[in-house]
């Protein structure tokens, strides 16, 4: 009976938390849509002028093109049409390509997700490892080296680190390619959108599939390393501080007093609870990495969301900018909601706090 009562209480509490978060998400997306819509229109220039040039057509032709694109209407009317379409799932059509914004977003998102997920996996594995080493050797030279590396990674600007990596590994040593997702010698049909997977789905000989996979992996290496540096540093420091806090708890001292091996004490008791805040940080970084790799994608000419949005800003492609930014915000807030719910469900302290 107690278990049933607790389950009902937990479900009601989670439903209230989800309802509150959904209201916050709705207000957040409304604010993002307003900023994305009006801010780009404050930038000098407009898509019509960039398309035909300042002296490329008569005033009548310019007016006709603006009317065809819907730019002759008032800003409030344009925003109302954009918001109404977004609610229906219609984000408009790109001015330059003439293709639906949502379709272009999904195509670019596959490339960005492959880069971002692999970067976060690398950051998590190396960052948690550095944090554990630093916590278990607190105050000693391994701790100082690990945290110095973390601070260095966190302090390096992405654009500088990316350019230095290109100069060293691509120009000087010629180990890795500079840009792109795969060599031009390979024509890989995009099915999943992830080239590392699609290379194995090719209808070709095994040797060609292996060569294509190796080419895609080599093109991924530098962007993944550069993109992983900042989250790696954050995860390492968070793991260290969380593990040091957990090591001092009573249940860890009790496990040691029972004669358990240090590996069992750290792995089964301390690390399991210490990773709860780390999981929260990793989940929040997933949304940030998937949608914020603009500098990395620009430096390495990676055909993802970052380059897509930068190109749209340069060409004043209003539907792409406002629709792309809104979809990016949807990914970030959805990831944040999922992480909050997982943290709430995993951590007893958060449940007790919500109950009180």
N, C-alpha and C positions, 0 to 999 in steps of 0.2 A: 504493500500500500504506500509505503514511503517513497518507493522508487517511482510508482505511477504519479504520485503527487508532484515529485520533483520534475518528472518529464513534462507534465502539463505546465508547470510553472516555467520551465525552461523554454518551451515552445511559445508561450505567451510573451515572455520577456524578449525572445528573439524576434517575434513578430512586431512588437512595439519598436524595437531597435531598428528593424528593417524599414518600417513605415517612416520613422523619423529620418533615417538616412536617405530614403527615396525622396522625401520632401527637400532635403538639403541638396541632393543631386539635381533635382529639377530646377531649383533656384540657381545652382552653380552653372548648369548648362545654359540657362537663360542669360546669365551675366556674360558667359563666354561668347554666346552668339551675338550679343549686343556689341561687345568689344571688337570681335572679329569683323563684324559688318561695318561699323562706323569708323574704326581706326584706320583701315586700309583706304577708306575714302578721304581721309585727311592728308594722305600722302600726295604730293604734287603729281599730276599726270593722270590719265585715264586710259582704259584699254583701247578706245576708239582712236585716240591720238597715236598710241604706240603701234596700232595695226596699220594705219594708212599714212602716218607721218603728218607733220604739221602743215605741209604744203601738198599733201598727196591727193586731196579731193576738195570739191567745192563745199560750201556750208550746207547746201541742200543734201549732198551725199552723206555728210557727217551726221546731220539730223536724222536722215533715214536710217543709218546704221545704229544710231543710239536708240531710235524707236524700235528697231528690230531686236535689239538686245535688252530692251526694257529699261534703259538708262535715262530715258526722258521723263520718267515718273519721279515723284517726290521720294525722298529718302525713307519716310515712314511707310509709304506704299510699297517700296521695294523690300523693306525689311518685313512687312507683313506677308508679302508673297513668299519670301524666303522661309520665314518661320512656319507658315502654313504648309509649305512643301516639306520642310524638315520633319514636321509631325507625321506626315504621311510616308516618310522615308524617301522623298524625292528631294535631292540636294541640288538639282539643276544640272546644267550642261556646261562643260568647259568652253570658254569663249575661243580659245586657240585651237583645241583639238576637235571640238564638237561632240565629244563623248560624254556620257554621264559621269558626274563626279564620283558617285559611289563605286562605279565599276573601276575607274582609274585608281581609287583609293585601295580597293582590295588587291589589285595587281601589285601596287607598290608596297602594300603592307606585307605581302609574302616575303619580299626581299628584306624589309626592315625586321620582321619577326625572326627570320633566320639569323641575321646578324645579332639582334638584341638578345635572343634566348641563349645563343652560344656564348656571348659575352658575359651574360649573367651567370651561366653555369661555370665558366672559368673563374669569374670573380668570387663566386660562392665557395668553390672547392679550395682555391688558393687562400682566400680571405679567412675562411673558417680554420684552415690549417695553420696559417700564421697566428691567428688569435689564440688557438689552443697552445701552440708552442710558447707564445709570449706569456700566457697566463701560468703555465706550468713552470716556467723559468723566470718568474717575476723578479726583477731587479738585477738579473744576470745579463751576460752579453747577448744571448739569444733573444731575450726580451727587447733589449735596446735596438738590436739590428732589425727585428721584425717590425717594431713600431716606427723606426726611422724609415724603413721602406714604405710603410703605410702612409706616413706624413709626406714623403716624397711623391708618391703616386697621387695623393690627394691634391698636392700643391701644383703639379704640372698642368699648365693650360693644354687643353685637348688639341688646339690647332698647332701649338709648338711641338708637342709630343708626336703628333701625327706626321708633321713635316720632317722631324728628325728621324723618325722611324723609316720614312720613305728614303731619305738621303742615305742612311746607313745600310738598311737591308735590301733596298731595291737598286739604288744608284751605285753605291760603293761595292757592296758584296754581291749584288745581283742574285740574291737568293729567292726573293719573292717579287711578284708582279706589283705594279704601282696602283692600278685601278681596274674597275670592272668586276664582274662576278665569275667569269670563266673565259678561257682563251677562245679566240674567234675560230679556231679550228674545229670546235665542237658545237654541234647543233642539237641541243638538249630540249625536247618538248617539255614545257612546263605543265605538270599535272598537279602536284602538291604545292608548287611555288618555291619549295626548298630544293636548291640544286643538288645538295648532298644526297637527297632522297631520289630526286628525279633522274640523277645519273644512273642509278641502279635499275630504273624502270625503262631505260632505253631499249629499243629493239635492235641491239647490236651485239657484237662479240664481247666476250668477257674482258678481253684485253682493252677494248675501246672504252668500255664502261669504267674500268679501273683507271684508265688514263684521264677520262673526263672527271671522275670523282677526285683524283689527285689534283687536277687543275683547279677545280672549284674550291678544294680545301686550301690550296696555296693562296688563292685570291682572298679567302676569308681570314687568313691568319693575322695579317697586320691590322685590318679594321677591328677584329675581335679583341686583340690585345690592347689596342689604343682605347677602345670603348670600355673595356673592363677595368681600367686602372682606377678610376674614381670610386665606383662601387666596391671594388676589392678593398680599398683602404677603409671605407666606412664599415664594411662587414668585419674586417680584421679587428678594428678597434672595438666594435660592438661585441664581438665574440669574446675578446679578452676581458672587457669590463664585466660582462654578464657572467662569465665563468668564474672570475675572481669573487664575485658576489655570492654565487651559489656554493662555492667551495667552503665558505665559512658557515653554511647552514648546519643545523643540528643533525639532520638526517644523513648528511655526508660524513660528519664525524662519527655518527653511529655505525655507518657502513664500514668505516676504517677500523673502528673498535672491534667489529665482528671478525676482523681478519681477512676481509675481502682483498683481492689483489688490486693494486693501483689502477690497472686497466679497467676492471669491473666497476670500481668506485667512480672513475671519471666517465667511462663510456655509458654505463647503465643508470647511474644516479645523477651525477653532476651535469654532464653534457646534455642529457635529455631535457632538463628544465632550463638550462642556460640558453638553449637554442630557441626558446619561445620568442623572445624579443628579436632574435636574429631572423627568424622566419617572417616576422612582421616587416622588418626592414627590407628583406629580400623581395617580399611581395610588393611593397610599395615601389621599390626600384624597378621592378619588372615593367610597370606601366610607364615609368619615366624613361627607361632605356628604349622601350619599343617605340616611343613617340618623340623622344628628344635627341636622337642621334643626328641632328642636323649638321653639326660641324664635321663629325666623322664621315658621314656620307658625302659631304661636299668635298672634303680633302681627298677621299679615295674614289670619287666619281661612282659612288654606289647608287644604283637606281632604286632608291627607296623613298619613303615619305619625306625625309629631310630635303633631298634635292628637288623633289616634286614641289614642295611648298615654297622653297627659295625661288625656283623658276617662276612659280605663279606670282609671287610678290614682285619680281622684276618685270613681269609682263602685265601686271595689274589684272590678272585673271580672277575677277571677283568671286564667281561661283566656286572655283577651286579653293581659294583662300578661306572663305567663310564656311564652306562645307567641310574642307579638310581639317580646319582647326576645331570645328564642332565634333567631328568624329574622333579626333585625337583626345579631346576632353572626355568623350564618352568612354573611351578605353581607360583613361586614367582614373576616372571616378568609379567605374565598375570594378577595376582592380582593387581600388581602395576599399570598396564595400566588401568584396570577397575576403580581403585580408582582415578587415575588422571582424567579420563573422567567424573566420577561422580562429583568430586570436581569442575571441570571446568564448568559443567552444572549447579550445584547448586549455586555456588558463583558468584554474579554479578561482584565483584571486579576482579576476575580472567578473566572473559570474557572481561571486559574493558581493562585490562592489555594486553590481547592477541590482542585486536583490535588496540591498540596504537602501 
